[in-house]
Amino acid sequence: NNQNSKSMSSSSELVFPASAENPKCSKWRFTWEAQSHTSTLRLILLSPNIKPCTEITVNLSVEKSLLTVCFVEGDSVRVPVPWVLIDPEAPVHCRVFDDHVEVKIALLLPVDHPLISGLDLSEPEPEEEKPDSDTFFPFSVNYVIKKLSAMEEVHFYCRSCSTKLTKGIRLFNEMPSVDWQDVADNWFGTCCCSFGGISEQLVMQFAKSYSCTTGVCLITGASVIICKEDLVSCEFPELKGDQTYDSQVNSAKVTSLRPCPEEENNGVKPNNEVVEMMIDGDSSTCIPSKLKDENKMKSLAGISSKANCDTKNHNTGCCTNNLSERFSKEKEYEMNTELLDKQKIFLKGCLGDAFMLRHSNLSKDVKWIEFLCPKCSSLIGAYPCSSDKAPLDDGVRLYKFNISTCLPVRGLNDLFREYTLERMFSRQLLEAAQDELTFRTVVRDIHTKRALSQIVLLNPNAWCYSGFCMHNMEPVTKINMYPVVKLLFSANINDTELEPRNVEEWVTKNQADEVFMLPSQVKELITNLEMTNTMLPPSHMLLQGFSMSSLKR
């Protein structure tokens, strides 16, 4: 049993306001903190209504994973020590501040050292309870698809009330990229005298094929997308076939959306294909939804070839005016005769899963509706719609942190048991920081675009554990530190804390990233941030007008 003790006197006296509303407020709280790549473990100890003496003694028992803080009066506070490699020969440093006690312990290795991650310091678990080596959060989309596909049949359940939400699903695919235009342009180019026309055709076909299919589940990082026909006890308004949208793309008027009978298919095999009846001037045509790819690509290649020839013969720049006009009319005709109005919305890649959307995923033609559990009315997902409230692509997004893949919910076999709102939020926050090189984010209401919170990243590689100290007769609890993102935040849920002008100035000045979320999710997120903030001493709660907190990652 290796023990180290340290006594320290201080003239400071800890004074805390009493609280009779919450009995736990009378107990001592603790927070263990560690930083990546540093060999120091830090303890913050505080109580809101106890006045400890100015002289304390700290005893560390490595074998028992227990740290005891003793006061002169004879009282003591017992704190469980997380499973880390502590240096038993190093002294324990203790300091008393106005509102908390700080203890620092030296480690042999940082908490995130590769040797630590490969070393199991806890007691062995039963063989059936051991997780697979590749199941550490966050799971990749490919991993989720692999695991779900290995199951014979999957039903999704509400995490709050265990209600079955879907029929049995057997087929799982990754959600196609929504950045169709950018991908196609980067691959083929946008110039009309190269392969720009092919790029346009690919994007159009993506838009036409973009819909959810019965029996197929699409997987994204934060959600699963289920066809509305596969949901249990749910009814939706019918999508109107004659609606129009204020889109940047010129379009013909859609007059109907109906199956084409076999005798009217002119030799096309009857597959109950959906066709569009389009009106263009004085004529109307019934066009099958599938394109004749070869003929169109050949025709398009001919235009591109003609463009190259004209460019070589006329040294007047990239394109001639006549050729540009001709090509523009060709593309306009293709769009006007082959895309429904709702499909034109997909050209901008405006759909996702409504979780931390960017400006590029927004459209004034699309509204997001919160999808609630039919039994307990808790939020479980969302779906895009237009004015008729029907799912725009026939799909409903169910968030992984609100559902389970089996019963019991969050059990050992539940693939989504480790998913939480804060973990998914912090993950995407870090991805944006790496991609955009920005550490400031403003979170906006996806409906009103009003700023609900400002966030500043402080440390993406921190570890911590918080809890309440133990009684003298209470057995030592085994705890493990978890990775967190330390940050500053400000909240505007009640529309009283953030001044709109100041927020916009802050966004512009700091080139802050902007994300759009459902307001109920932002409220839950801020509640978690505020709860974590209460575990900090008053001197650590605020910094430059922001509240300090952390999120699990």
C-alpha positions as CSV (number, residue, x, y, z in Angstrom):
1,N,0.0,0.0,0.0
2,N,1.8,3.1,-1.2
3,Q,0.6,6.3,0.5
4,N,1.6,9.9,0.1
5,S,0.4,12.7,2.3
6,K,0.6,16.4,2.1
7,S,-0.5,19.0,4.7
8,M,-1.0,22.6,3.8
9,S,-2.2,25.7,5.7
10,S,-4.0,28.6,4.3
11,S,-5.5,31.8,5.6
12,S,-8.3,31.5,3.1
13,E,-11.6,30.3,4.4
14,L,-14.1,28.5,2.1
15,V,-17.5,30.2,2.3
16,F,-20.4,28.8,0.3
17,P,-24.1,29.7,0.2
18,A,-26.4,27.2,1.8
19,S,-29.0,25.3,-0.3
20,A,-31.9,23.5,1.3
21,E,-33.6,22.7,-2.1
22,N,-31.2,19.9,-3.1
23,P,-29.8,17.6,-0.4
24,K,-26.8,16.7,-2.7
25,C,-25.7,20.3,-2.6
26,S,-24.5,19.7,1.0
27,K,-22.1,17.1,-0.1
28,W,-18.6,17.6,-1.5
29,R,-18.3,17.4,-5.2
30,F,-15.2,16.3,-7.1
31,T,-13.9,16.5,-10.7
32,W,-10.8,14.7,-11.9
33,E,-9.1,16.3,-14.9
34,A,-6.2,15.4,-17.1
35,Q,-4.8,16.7,-20.4
36,S,-3.5,14.7,-23.3
37,H,0.2,14.3,-23.5
38,T,0.7,15.5,-19.9
39,S,1.5,13.3,-16.9
40,T,-0.5,15.2,-14.2
41,L,-3.8,14.2,-12.7
42,R,-5.8,17.2,-11.2
43,L,-8.6,17.1,-8.6
44,I,-11.0,19.9,-8.0
45,L,-12.9,19.5,-4.7
46,L,-15.7,21.9,-3.6
47,S,-18.8,22.1,-1.5
48,P,-21.5,24.8,-1.7
49,N,-22.3,25.1,2.0
50,I,-19.5,23.7,4.1
51,K,-16.7,25.7,5.7
52,P,-13.6,23.5,6.0
53,C,-10.8,24.4,8.3
54,T,-7.7,26.1,6.8
55,E,-5.4,23.1,7.4
56,I,-6.0,19.9,5.6
57,T,-4.2,16.6,5.1
58,V,-4.3,14.5,2.0
59,N,-3.7,10.8,2.0
60,L,-3.5,8.8,-1.2
61,S,-3.9,5.0,-1.2
62,V,-2.9,3.7,-4.6
63,E,-3.9,0.1,-4.0
64,K,-7.4,1.1,-2.8
65,S,-7.8,3.8,-5.5
66,L,-8.8,6.2,-2.8
67,L,-7.9,9.7,-1.8
68,T,-8.8,11.0,1.6
69,V,-8.9,14.7,2.6
70,C,-8.8,15.1,6.4
71,F,-9.7,18.3,8.3
72,V,-8.5,19.4,11.7
73,E,-11.9,19.0,13.2
74,G,-11.7,15.3,12.5
75,D,-14.0,15.2,9.5
76,S,-12.8,13.7,6.2
77,V,-13.8,13.5,2.6
78,R,-13.2,10.3,0.6
79,V,-12.7,10.6,-3.2
80,P,-12.4,7.6,-5.6
81,V,-9.3,7.7,-7.8
82,P,-9.7,6.8,-11.5
83,W,-7.9,3.9,-13.1
84,V,-4.6,5.5,-14.2
85,L,-0.9,4.8,-13.7
86,I,0.0,6.9,-10.6
87,D,3.6,7.5,-9.7
88,P,3.8,6.3,-6.1
89,E,7.1,7.9,-5.4
90,A,6.0,11.5,-6.4
91,P,4.6,13.9,-3.8
92,V,1.0,14.9,-3.8
93,H,0.5,18.7,-4.1
94,C,-2.4,20.4,-2.5
95,R,-3.6,24.0,-2.6
96,V,-6.6,25.7,-0.9
97,F,-8.4,28.5,-2.8
98,D,-11.3,30.8,-2.0
99,D,-13.9,28.4,-3.4
100,H,-12.2,25.0,-3.9
101,V,-9.4,22.7,-3.0
102,E,-7.0,21.6,-5.7
103,V,-4.9,18.4,-5.6
104,K,-2.3,17.4,-8.2
105,I,-0.9,13.8,-8.6
106,A,1.9,12.8,-10.8
107,L,1.3,10.0,-13.4
108,L,3.8,7.5,-14.9
109,L,2.2,7.9,-18.3
110,P,-0.5,10.3,-19.7
111,V,-4.0,9.0,-19.6
112,D,-4.2,8.8,-23.4
113,H,-0.8,7.1,-23.9
114,P,-1.0,4.1,-26.3
115,L,0.3,1.8,-23.6
116,I,-2.6,2.8,-21.4
117,S,-5.2,2.3,-24.0
118,G,-3.9,-1.3,-24.6
119,L,-3.6,-2.0,-20.9
120,D,-6.8,-3.1,-19.1
121,L,-6.5,-1.7,-15.5
122,S,-10.0,-2.7,-14.4
123,E,-11.2,-6.0,-13.2
124,P,-11.8,-8.7,-15.9
125,E,-15.3,-8.8,-17.2
126,P,-17.3,-11.9,-18.2
127,E,-16.4,-13.1,-21.7
128,E,-19.9,-12.3,-23.1
129,E,-19.7,-8.7,-21.8
130,K,-16.4,-7.8,-23.4
131,P,-16.9,-5.4,-26.3
132,D,-15.3,-6.1,-29.6
133,S,-11.9,-4.4,-30.2
134,D,-13.3,-2.2,-33.0
135,T,-16.5,-1.1,-31.2
136,F,-15.0,1.9,-29.5
137,F,-17.1,5.1,-30.1
138,P,-17.5,6.8,-32.4
139,F,-18.5,4.0,-34.8
140,S,-17.9,4.5,-38.5
141,V,-20.8,4.3,-40.9
142,N,-19.3,1.3,-42.5
143,Y,-19.1,-0.5,-39.1
144,V,-22.7,0.2,-38.3
145,I,-23.8,-1.1,-41.8
146,K,-21.7,-4.2,-41.3
147,K,-23.2,-4.9,-37.8
148,L,-26.8,-4.2,-38.9
149,S,-26.5,-6.2,-42.0
150,A,-25.2,-9.2,-40.0
151,M,-28.5,-9.3,-38.1
152,E,-31.3,-11.3,-39.6
153,E,-33.8,-8.5,-39.2
154,V,-33.7,-5.2,-37.4
155,H,-36.5,-3.3,-35.6
156,F,-35.8,0.2,-34.2
157,Y,-37.2,1.1,-30.8
158,C,-37.8,4.4,-28.9
159,R,-35.1,4.8,-26.3
160,S,-37.4,6.6,-23.9
161,C,-40.4,4.1,-23.8
162,S,-39.1,1.0,-25.7
163,T,-41.9,1.3,-28.3
164,K,-41.3,-0.5,-31.6
165,L,-41.0,2.2,-34.3
166,T,-40.4,0.2,-37.5
167,K,-41.2,-2.9,-39.4
168,G,-38.4,-5.4,-39.8
169,I,-35.6,-4.1,-42.0
170,R,-33.0,-6.2,-43.7
171,L,-31.1,-3.9,-46.2
172,F,-28.8,-1.2,-45.1
173,N,-26.8,1.3,-47.2
174,E,-24.8,4.4,-46.7
175,M,-26.5,7.7,-47.3
176,P,-25.4,9.1,-50.6
177,S,-23.4,12.3,-50.6
178,V,-25.5,15.4,-50.7
179,D,-22.7,17.5,-52.3
180,W,-23.6,16.2,-55.8
181,Q,-22.9,19.4,-57.6
182,D,-19.5,20.0,-56.1
183,V,-18.4,16.4,-56.6
184,A,-19.5,16.3,-60.2
185,D,-18.0,19.7,-61.0
186,N,-14.7,18.7,-59.5
187,W,-14.6,15.5,-61.5
188,F,-15.8,16.7,-64.9
189,G,-15.4,20.5,-64.7
190,T,-18.0,23.1,-65.2
191,C,-17.0,24.6,-68.6
192,C,-19.4,23.9,-71.4
193,C,-16.7,23.1,-73.8
194,S,-15.3,20.2,-71.7
195,F,-17.4,17.7,-69.8
196,G,-19.6,20.2,-68.0
197,G,-22.7,18.8,-69.7
198,I,-21.9,15.3,-68.3
199,S,-21.6,16.9,-64.9
200,E,-25.1,18.4,-65.2
201,Q,-26.5,15.1,-66.4
202,L,-25.0,13.2,-63.4
203,V,-26.4,15.7,-60.9
204,M,-29.9,15.5,-62.6
205,Q,-29.8,11.7,-62.3
206,F,-28.8,11.9,-58.7
207,A,-31.7,14.2,-58.0
208,K,-34.1,11.8,-59.8
209,S,-33.0,8.7,-57.9
210,Y,-32.9,10.5,-54.5
211,S,-35.7,9.0,-52.6
212,C,-36.2,6.5,-49.8
213,T,-37.3,2.9,-50.6
214,T,-39.5,0.6,-48.6
215,G,-37.3,-2.0,-46.8
216,V,-34.1,-0.1,-47.2
217,C,-32.4,1.9,-44.4
218,L,-29.9,4.6,-45.2
219,I,-27.2,5.3,-42.6
220,T,-25.6,8.7,-41.8
221,G,-23.2,9.6,-39.0
222,A,-26.0,10.8,-36.7
223,S,-29.2,9.1,-37.9
224,V,-30.8,6.3,-39.8
225,I,-33.2,7.2,-42.6
226,I,-36.4,5.1,-42.8
227,C,-39.0,5.1,-45.5
228,K,-42.3,6.3,-44.1
229,E,-44.0,3.1,-45.2
230,D,-41.7,1.1,-42.8
231,L,-42.8,3.1,-39.8
232,V,-45.3,1.6,-37.4
233,S,-48.4,3.6,-36.3
234,C,-47.5,6.7,-38.2
235,E,-49.5,8.6,-40.8
236,F,-48.3,11.4,-43.0
237,P,-50.0,13.8,-45.4
238,E,-49.9,12.8,-49.0
239,L,-47.3,14.7,-51.1
240,K,-49.1,16.9,-53.6
241,G,-48.0,16.4,-57.2
242,D,-48.8,19.9,-58.4
243,Q,-46.9,22.0,-55.9
244,T,-44.3,24.5,-57.1
245,Y,-41.3,26.0,-55.4
246,D,-39.4,29.2,-55.7
247,S,-36.3,27.7,-57.0
248,Q,-33.3,29.2,-58.7
249,V,-33.6,26.6,-61.5
250,N,-36.0,27.5,-64.3
251,S,-38.7,24.8,-64.4
252,A,-41.8,23.7,-66.3
253,K,-45.0,23.2,-64.5
254,V,-45.7,19.8,-63.1
255,T,-49.3,18.8,-63.7
256,S,-49.4,15.2,-62.5
257,L,-47.4,12.3,-61.0
258,R,-48.9,9.0,-61.9
259,P,-48.0,5.4,-62.9
260,C,-47.7,4.8,-66.6
261,P,-49.9,1.9,-67.8
262,E,-48.2,-0.9,-69.7
263,E,-49.9,-0.2,-73.0
264,E,-48.8,3.4,-72.9
265,N,-45.1,2.5,-72.2
266,N,-44.2,2.1,-75.9
267,G,-42.2,-1.1,-75.3
268,V,-40.8,-0.2,-71.9
269,K,-41.1,-3.0,-69.3
270,P,-43.9,-2.4,-66.8
271,N,-42.4,-1.8,-63.4
272,N,-45.0,0.6,-62.1
273,E,-42.5,3.3,-62.9
274,V,-43.4,6.8,-61.9
275,V,-43.4,9.3,-64.8
276,E,-43.8,13.0,-65.0
277,M,-46.4,14.8,-67.1
278,M,-44.7,18.0,-68.0
279,I,-46.1,21.0,-69.8
280,D,-43.7,22.9,-72.0
281,G,-45.3,25.6,-74.1
282,D,-48.2,24.1,-76.0
283,S,-47.1,20.4,-75.8
284,S,-47.0,17.8,-73.0
285,T,-45.0,14.6,-72.8
286,C,-45.1,11.5,-70.6
287,I,-41.5,10.7,-69.8
288,P,-40.4,7.6,-67.8
289,S,-38.4,8.4,-64.7
290,K,-35.4,6.5,-65.9
291,L,-33.1,8.2,-68.4
292,K,-31.8,6.5,-71.5
293,D,-28.3,7.1,-70.3
294,E,-26.4,5.9,-73.4
295,N,-28.2,8.0,-75.9
296,K,-28.1,11.1,-73.8
297,M,-24.4,10.7,-73.0
298,K,-23.6,10.2,-76.7
299,S,-25.6,13.3,-77.6
300,L,-23.9,15.2,-74.8
301,A,-20.4,14.0,-75.9
302,G,-21.2,15.2,-79.4
303,I,-21.9,18.7,-78.1
304,S,-18.7,18.7,-76.1
305,S,-16.7,17.5,-79.1
306,K,-18.3,20.2,-81.3
307,A,-17.4,22.7,-78.6
308,N,-13.8,21.7,-78.6
309,C,-13.6,21.9,-82.4
310,D,-15.1,25.4,-82.4
311,T,-12.7,26.5,-79.7
312,K,-9.7,25.3,-81.7
313,N,-10.9,26.9,-85.0
314,H,-11.8,30.2,-83.3
315,N,-9.2,31.6,-81.0
316,T,-11.7,33.8,-79.2
317,G,-11.4,32.4,-75.6
318,C,-12.9,29.3,-73.9
319,C,-16.3,29.4,-75.6
320,T,-18.1,31.3,-78.3
321,N,-21.3,33.1,-77.4
322,N,-23.4,31.2,-79.9
323,L,-22.1,27.9,-78.5
324,S,-22.7,29.0,-75.0
325,E,-26.3,29.9,-75.7
326,R,-26.9,26.7,-77.5
327,F,-25.5,24.6,-74.7
328,S,-27.5,26.6,-72.1
329,K,-30.7,26.0,-74.0
330,E,-29.9,22.3,-74.2
331,K,-29.4,22.1,-70.4
332,E,-32.5,24.1,-69.8
333,Y,-34.6,21.8,-72.0
334,E,-33.2,18.7,-70.2
335,M,-34.2,20.1,-66.8
336,N,-37.6,21.4,-67.9
337,T,-38.6,18.0,-69.3
338,E,-37.1,15.6,-66.8
339,L,-37.2,16.9,-63.3
340,L,-40.1,17.3,-60.9
341,D,-40.2,20.5,-58.8
342,K,-39.4,18.6,-55.7
343,Q,-36.5,16.9,-57.4
344,K,-35.1,20.3,-58.4
345,I,-34.6,21.0,-54.7
346,F,-32.2,18.1,-54.5
347,L,-30.0,19.7,-57.1
348,K,-28.6,22.0,-54.4
349,G,-28.0,19.1,-52.0
350,C,-30.2,20.7,-49.4
351,L,-31.2,17.6,-47.6
352,G,-29.4,15.8,-44.8
353,D,-30.6,14.8,-41.4
354,A,-31.2,18.2,-39.8
355,F,-28.4,17.6,-37.3
356,M,-25.8,20.4,-37.4
357,L,-26.7,21.5,-40.9
358,R,-24.5,24.1,-42.8
359,H,-25.7,26.9,-45.0
360,S,-25.1,24.7,-48.1
361,N,-27.7,22.2,-46.7
362,L,-30.4,24.8,-46.2
363,S,-33.1,25.7,-48.7
364,K,-36.0,28.1,-48.4
365,D,-38.2,25.5,-50.1
366,V,-37.6,22.9,-47.3
367,K,-38.9,22.9,-43.8
368,W,-37.9,20.4,-41.1
369,I,-40.6,18.8,-38.9
370,E,-39.7,17.2,-35.6
371,F,-40.8,13.6,-35.5
372,L,-42.1,12.4,-32.1
373,C,-42.6,8.9,-30.7
374,P,-46.2,7.9,-31.3
375,K,-46.5,6.6,-27.7
376,C,-44.4,8.9,-25.4
377,S,-44.1,11.9,-27.7
378,S,-40.4,12.2,-27.1
379,L,-38.3,13.5,-30.0
380,I,-36.8,10.7,-32.0
381,G,-36.2,12.3,-35.4
382,A,-37.1,14.7,-38.1
383,Y,-38.1,14.8,-41.8
384,P,-37.9,17.4,-44.6
385,C,-41.1,18.7,-46.1
386,S,-42.7,21.5,-48.1
387,S,-45.9,23.3,-47.4
388,D,-48.0,20.1,-47.4
389,K,-46.1,18.6,-44.4
390,A,-45.4,15.3,-46.2
391,P,-41.9,13.8,-46.2
392,L,-40.2,15.3,-49.2
393,D,-38.2,12.2,-50.1
394,D,-40.5,9.8,-48.3
395,G,-37.9,9.4,-45.6
396,V,-37.8,10.1,-41.8
397,R,-34.5,10.6,-40.0
398,L,-34.3,8.7,-36.7
399,Y,-31.4,9.9,-34.5
400,K,-29.2,7.2,-33.2
401,F,-29.1,8.8,-29.8
402,N,-32.9,8.6,-29.5
403,I,-33.4,5.0,-30.7
404,S,-32.2,1.5,-30.0
405,T,-31.6,-1.5,-32.3
406,C,-33.0,-4.0,-29.9
407,L,-34.5,-4.6,-26.5
408,P,-33.7,-3.9,-23.7
409,V,-32.7,-0.3,-24.8
410,R,-29.1,0.5,-24.2
411,G,-28.4,-3.1,-23.5
412,L,-25.2,-5.0,-24.4
413,N,-26.6,-5.9,-27.9
414,D,-27.9,-2.4,-28.6
415,L,-25.6,-1.0,-31.3
416,F,-26.6,2.6,-30.5
417,R,-26.2,2.3,-26.7
418,E,-23.1,4.6,-26.7
419,Y,-24.7,7.3,-28.8
420,T,-25.7,10.6,-27.0
421,L,-26.6,14.0,-28.3
422,E,-23.5,15.6,-26.7
423,R,-21.1,13.0,-28.1
424,M,-22.4,13.4,-31.6
425,F,-22.3,17.2,-31.3
426,S,-18.8,17.3,-30.0
427,R,-17.6,14.9,-32.7
428,Q,-18.9,17.0,-35.5
429,L,-17.7,20.1,-33.7
430,L,-14.2,18.7,-33.8
431,E,-14.5,17.7,-37.4
432,A,-15.5,21.2,-38.4
433,A,-12.6,22.6,-36.4
434,Q,-10.2,20.4,-38.3
435,D,-11.7,21.1,-41.7
436,E,-12.5,24.8,-41.4
437,L,-9.7,25.7,-39.0
438,T,-12.1,27.6,-36.8
439,F,-12.6,27.1,-33.0
440,R,-15.7,29.3,-32.7
441,T,-19.2,28.2,-33.6
442,V,-22.6,29.8,-33.4
443,V,-25.6,27.4,-33.2
444,R,-28.8,28.7,-34.8
445,D,-32.4,27.7,-34.8
446,I,-33.0,25.7,-38.0
447,H,-36.5,27.3,-38.3
448,T,-35.9,31.0,-37.4
449,K,-32.1,31.2,-38.0
450,R,-31.8,32.9,-34.6
451,A,-28.6,32.4,-32.7
452,L,-29.2,30.2,-29.7
453,S,-25.6,29.6,-28.5
454,Q,-22.0,30.6,-29.0
455,I,-19.3,28.1,-28.5
456,V,-15.5,28.5,-28.3
457,L,-13.3,25.4,-28.2
458,L,-10.6,25.4,-25.5
459,N,-9.1,21.9,-25.4
460,P,-10.3,19.0,-27.6
461,N,-8.1,16.5,-25.9
462,A,-9.1,16.5,-22.2
463,W,-10.2,13.8,-19.9
464,C,-12.3,14.0,-16.8
465,Y,-14.7,12.4,-14.3
466,S,-17.1,14.2,-12.0
467,G,-19.2,13.0,-9.1
468,F,-20.0,13.3,-5.4
469,C,-17.7,12.2,-2.6
470,M,-18.3,9.0,-0.6
471,H,-19.4,8.5,3.0
472,N,-16.9,7.0,5.4
473,M,-18.7,3.6,5.3
474,E,-19.4,3.6,1.6
475,P,-17.3,1.1,-0.5
476,V,-14.9,2.6,-3.0
477,T,-16.4,3.0,-6.4
478,K,-14.3,2.1,-9.5
479,I,-14.3,4.9,-11.9
480,N,-12.8,5.5,-15.4
481,M,-12.0,8.9,-16.9
482,Y,-13.7,9.7,-20.2
483,P,-12.5,12.0,-23.1
484,V,-14.1,15.4,-23.2
485,V,-14.0,18.6,-25.2
486,K,-13.5,21.6,-22.9
487,L,-15.2,24.8,-24.2
488,L,-16.8,28.1,-23.4
489,F,-20.5,28.7,-24.2
490,S,-23.2,31.3,-24.0
491,A,-26.9,30.5,-24.1
492,N,-29.9,32.3,-25.7
493,I,-32.8,29.8,-25.1
494,N,-35.0,32.5,-23.5
495,D,-34.1,35.2,-26.0
496,T,-32.7,37.4,-23.3
497,E,-29.0,36.8,-23.1
498,L,-27.6,37.2,-26.6
499,E,-27.9,40.5,-28.4
500,P,-28.4,39.8,-32.1
501,R,-26.2,42.6,-33.3
502,N,-23.4,41.5,-31.0
503,V,-23.7,37.9,-32.1
504,E,-23.4,38.9,-35.8
505,E,-20.4,41.1,-35.1
506,W,-18.8,38.2,-33.2
507,V,-19.4,35.8,-36.1
508,T,-18.0,38.3,-38.6
509,K,-15.0,39.3,-36.6
510,N,-14.0,35.7,-35.6
511,Q,-15.1,34.1,-38.9
512,A,-17.1,31.7,-36.8
513,D,-18.6,28.6,-38.2
514,E,-22.4,28.4,-38.3
515,V,-24.6,25.3,-37.7
516,F,-28.3,24.9,-37.7
517,M,-30.2,22.6,-35.3
518,L,-33.6,21.7,-34.1
519,P,-34.4,24.1,-31.1
520,S,-35.3,21.2,-28.8
521,Q,-31.9,19.6,-29.4
522,V,-30.1,22.9,-28.7
523,K,-32.1,23.2,-25.4
524,E,-31.1,19.7,-24.4
525,L,-27.5,20.5,-25.3
526,I,-27.4,23.7,-23.3
527,T,-28.9,21.9,-20.3
528,N,-26.1,19.4,-20.4
529,L,-23.5,22.2,-20.6
530,E,-25.1,24.1,-17.7
531,M,-25.2,20.9,-15.6
532,T,-21.5,20.3,-16.1
533,N,-20.8,24.0,-15.3
534,T,-22.3,23.5,-11.9
535,M,-19.6,21.0,-11.0
536,L,-17.0,23.7,-11.3
537,P,-16.1,26.2,-8.6
538,P,-17.4,29.8,-9.1
539,S,-14.0,31.1,-10.0
540,H,-13.9,28.6,-13.0
541,M,-17.5,29.2,-14.2
542,L,-17.0,32.3,-16.2
543,L,-14.4,33.6,-18.6
544,Q,-14.8,36.7,-20.8
545,G,-18.5,36.6,-20.5
546,F,-18.7,32.9,-21.4
547,S,-19.5,30.0,-19.2
548,M,-17.0,27.2,-19.0
549,S,-18.1,23.6,-19.5
550,S,-17.3,20.3,-21.3
551,L,-18.9,17.7,-23.5
552,K,-18.2,14.0,-23.8
553,R,-16.6,13.0,-27.1
